[in-house]
């Protein structure tokens, strides 16, 4: 199937959901060669992945991923952390040190959302090298990520927050892990990874790397059974809602996708420069998150509050962003967001380290 799929895409034709699901099944099952996979995903990117193609590929991945059975209304806050180093990490010419262009906004946001009363889950893969992604920062916050699948389930149920990060060479993506790093470009794998959250969340806040993807990915989430979602691309922040300028948003609600633009000034925030929300290495980014949860005000806190507000609206806890902003501010000022971090650190410290073999 993979050869036929390559030929069809190379002609500029879209695959059906069934065709790409079958082709991706061969990829994930180790039945396709590296050259076939590289040709396939490159051709898809050059053509432009359709909604049906992304949907079918995500279904192929979901069918092979381990699932949690929580029976709870959960919110997924996800974006892709793999193969983004060239686009999200800046190299300082005078020292050669690497720093992230922004701090880990979504990681801080999750604690604020959990402090506001929503059970939230984040998942992803850890690469062999340092990407300054969520896993690296959480480790510097004192969170033990090497816990069992069942412990993560208990963590979500007991603490209201959970992180499931697997080594890049494990899980259904293991057959494409090395290829993804060698290619160094974004492909359909970057689009489907965040869509396969094992907790089966029905609501999502999904960040994407291109403004043209917001409506497309919202439609994909609808195809995959999501009930509510915000898909966002922000100026300077890319896969987060921005405090630096406008954010393209596509909102899924009641089976309909509406797209619009929001500006930080419309919600009482002063527009900031990217320098004001710049990150550092994993340790520095962890320290920034600590300062936000400890009620330090400024642009970094503002961008977290705005992103948390969208999560509250997506989860149905608040009607609009204004109400969500108030809830996010209260989560921080009351210390509830900080308590979620402390509880997570304490819980995971009691769990035996466990190297997961699959997601």
Residue pairs with C-beta under 8 A, 6 or more apart in sequence:
1 19
1 22
1 23
1 25
1 26
2 23
2 26
2 27
2 31
2 32
2 36
2 37
2 40
3 36
4 19
5 15
5 19
5 20
5 22
5 23
5 40
6 36
6 39
6 40
6 43
8 15
8 19
9 15
9 40
9 43
9 44
9 47
10 39
10 43
12 47
14 47
14 50
14 52
14 53
15 23
15 50
15 52
15 53
15 56
16 52
16 56
17 52
17 53
17 55
17 56
17 59
18 56
19 56
20 52
20 53
20 56
20 57
20 60
21 56
21 57
21 59
21 60
22 60
23 32
23 40
24 56
24 57
24 60
24 61
25 60
25 63
25 64
26 32
27 37
27 40
27 60
27 175
27 176
28 60
28 61
28 64
28 172
28 173
28 175
28 176
29 64
29 175
30 175
32 40
32 175
34 178
34 179
37 176
37 179
38 179
38 183
41 183
41 187
41 188
41 189
42 183
42 185
42 187
44 53
44 187
44 188
45 185
45 186
45 187
45 188
49 188
49 191
49 216
51 216
51 219
51 220
51 223
53 188
54 188
54 191
54 192
54 195
54 216
54 217
54 220
55 220
55 223
55 224
57 188
57 191
57 192
58 191
58 192
58 195
58 196
58 220
58 224
59 224
61 172
61 173
61 192
61 193
61 195
61 196
62 195
62 196
62 224
64 172
65 171
65 172
65 196
65 198
65 358
65 359
66 149
66 198
66 358
66 359
67 198
67 199
67 200
68 149
68 152
68 153
68 156
68 198
68 199
68 200
69 153
70 153
70 156
70 157
70 199
70 200
72 119
72 156
72 157
73 119
73 202
73 203
73 315
74 119
74 120
74 121
74 156
74 199
74 200
74 201
74 202
74 203
75 113
75 118
75 119
75 120
75 121
75 201
75 203
75 204
75 205
75 311
75 314
75 315
76 120
76 121
76 122
76 123
76 194
76 197
76 199
76 201
76 203
76 204
76 205
76 206
77 106
77 109
77 110
77 113
77 120
77 121
77 122
77 204
77 205
77 311
78 106
78 122
78 123
78 124
78 194
78 195
78 197
78 204
78 205
78 206
78 207
79 106
79 194
79 206
79 207
79 208
79 239
79 240
80 124
80 190
80 191
80 193
80 194
80 209
80 239
81 124
81 125
81 127
81 131
81 133
81 134
81 135
82 124
82 125
82 127
82 131
82 133
82 168
82 180
82 189
82 190
82 193
83 180
83 181
83 183
83 184
83 185
83 186
83 187
83 189
83 190
84 131
84 186
84 190
84 209
85 131
86 184
87 186
87 209
87 238
88 100
88 101
88 102
88 238
89 98
89 99
89 100
89 101
89 131
89 132
90 98
90 99
90 100
90 101
91 97
91 98
92 98
92 99
97 281
98 132
98 281
99 132
99 278
99 279
99 280
99 281
99 284
100 132
100 278
100 279
100 280
100 281
100 285
101 236
101 274
101 278
101 279
102 236
102 237
102 240
102 274
102 277
102 278
102 279
103 277
103 278
103 279
103 280
103 284
103 285
103 288
103 289
103 300
104 132
104 133
104 134
104 137
104 279
104 285
104 288
104 289
105 237
105 240
105 277
105 303
105 304
105 307
106 122
106 134
106 207
106 239
106 240
106 307
107 122
107 134
107 137
107 138
107 285
107 289
108 288
108 289
108 292
108 293
108 300
108 304
109 304
109 307
109 308
109 311
110 120
110 122
110 161
111 161
111 289
111 293
111 337
111 338
111 340
111 341
112 293
112 304
112 305
112 308
112 328
112 331
112 332
112 337
113 120
113 308
113 311
113 312
113 315
113 328
113 331
114 120
114 159
114 160
114 161
114 337
114 340
115 331
115 332
115 334
115 336
115 337
115 338
115 339
115 340
116 308
116 312
116 317
116 327
116 328
116 330
116 331
116 336
116 337
117 160
117 317
118 160
118 311
118 312
118 315
118 317
119 156
119 157
119 160
119 161
120 160
120 161
120 162
120 311
121 156
121 161
121 162
121 163
121 164
121 197
121 199
121 201
122 134
122 162
122 163
122 164
123 163
123 164
123 165
123 197
123 198
123 199
123 359
124 133
124 134
124 135
124 164
124 165
124 193
124 194
125 165
125 166
125 167
125 168
125 170
125 171
125 173
125 177
125 193
125 359
126 133
126 135
126 136
126 145
126 165
126 166
126 167
126 168
127 133
127 168
127 181
128 167
128 168
128 169
130 136
130 281
130 282
132 279
132 281
132 282
132 285
134 163
134 165
135 145
135 163
135 165
136 282
137 282
137 285
137 286
137 289
138 145
138 163
138 165
138 286
139 145
139 282
140 282
140 283
140 285
140 286
141 286
141 289
141 290
141 341
141 345
142 345
142 349
143 163
143 344
143 345
143 348
144 345
144 348
144 349
144 351
144 353
145 163
145 165
145 348
146 353
146 354
146 355
146 356
147 155
147 348
147 351
147 352
147 353
147 354
148 351
148 352
148 354
148 356
149 164
149 356
151 348
151 351
151 354
152 162
152 163
152 164
153 162
155 161
155 162
155 344
155 347
155 348
156 162
156 199
158 347
159 340
159 343
159 344
159 347
160 340
161 340
161 344
162 199
164 198
164 199
164 359
166 356
166 358
166 359
167 355
167 356
168 174
168 177
168 181
169 177
169 178
170 356
170 357
170 358
170 359
171 358
171 359
172 358
172 359
173 180
173 189
173 193
176 189
180 187
180 189
186 209
190 209
191 208
191 213
191 217
191 220
194 206
194 207
195 206
195 217
195 220
195 221
195 224
197 204
198 359
202 225
202 226
202 227
202 228
203 226
203 227
203 228
203 229
203 314
203 315
203 316
204 221
204 226
204 228
204 229
204 230
204 231
204 314
205 229
205 230
205 232
205 307
205 310
205 311
205 314
206 217
206 221
206 229
206 230
206 231
206 232
207 231
207 232
207 233
207 238
207 239
207 240
208 214
208 217
208 231
208 232
208 233
208 238
208 239
209 233
209 238
209 239
210 233
211 233
211 248
213 231
213 233
214 231
214 232
214 233
214 248
214 249
214 250
214 259
215 231
215 250
215 257
215 259
217 231
217 250
218 229
218 231
218 250
218 251
218 252
218 257
218 259
219 252
219 257
221 229
221 231
221 252
222 229
222 252
222 255
222 257
226 252
227 252
228 252
228 253
228 314
228 315
228 316
229 251
229 252
229 314
230 249
230 250
230 251
230 252
230 310
230 311
230 313
230 314
231 249
231 250
231 251
231 252
232 239
232 240
232 241
232 247
232 248
232 249
232 310
233 239
233 247
233 248
234 240
234 241
234 242
234 244
234 245
234 246
234 247
234 248
235 242
235 244
235 245
235 246
235 247
236 242
236 244
236 245
236 274
236 277
237 243
237 244
237 247
237 277
237 303
240 303
240 307
241 247
241 249
241 262
241 303
241 306
241 307
241 310
242 264
242 303
243 264
243 269
243 271
243 272
243 277
243 299
243 302
243 303
243 306
244 264
244 271
244 272
244 273
244 274
244 276
244 277
245 263
245 264
245 271
246 261
246 262
246 263
247 261
247 262
247 263
248 259
248 261
249 259
249 260
249 261
249 262
249 310
250 257
250 258
250 259
251 257
251 258
251 259
251 260
251 314
262 321
263 271
264 270
264 271
264 272
264 302
264 306
265 271
267 306
267 309
267 321
267 322
267 325
268 325
269 302
269 306
270 299
270 302
272 299
272 302
272 303
276 298
276 299
276 300
277 299
277 300
277 303
279 285
279 288
280 288
288 300
289 341
291 300
292 300
292 301
292 304
292 332
293 332
293 337
293 338
293 341
294 338
295 332
295 333
301 332
304 328
305 325
305 328
305 329
305 332
306 321
306 325
306 328
308 324
308 327
308 328
308 331
309 318
309 321
309 322
309 323
309 324
309 325
309 327
309 328
310 321
310 324
311 324
312 318
312 323
312 324
312 327
312 328
313 319
313 320
313 321
313 323
313 324
317 324
317 327
318 324
318 327
330 336
331 337
332 338
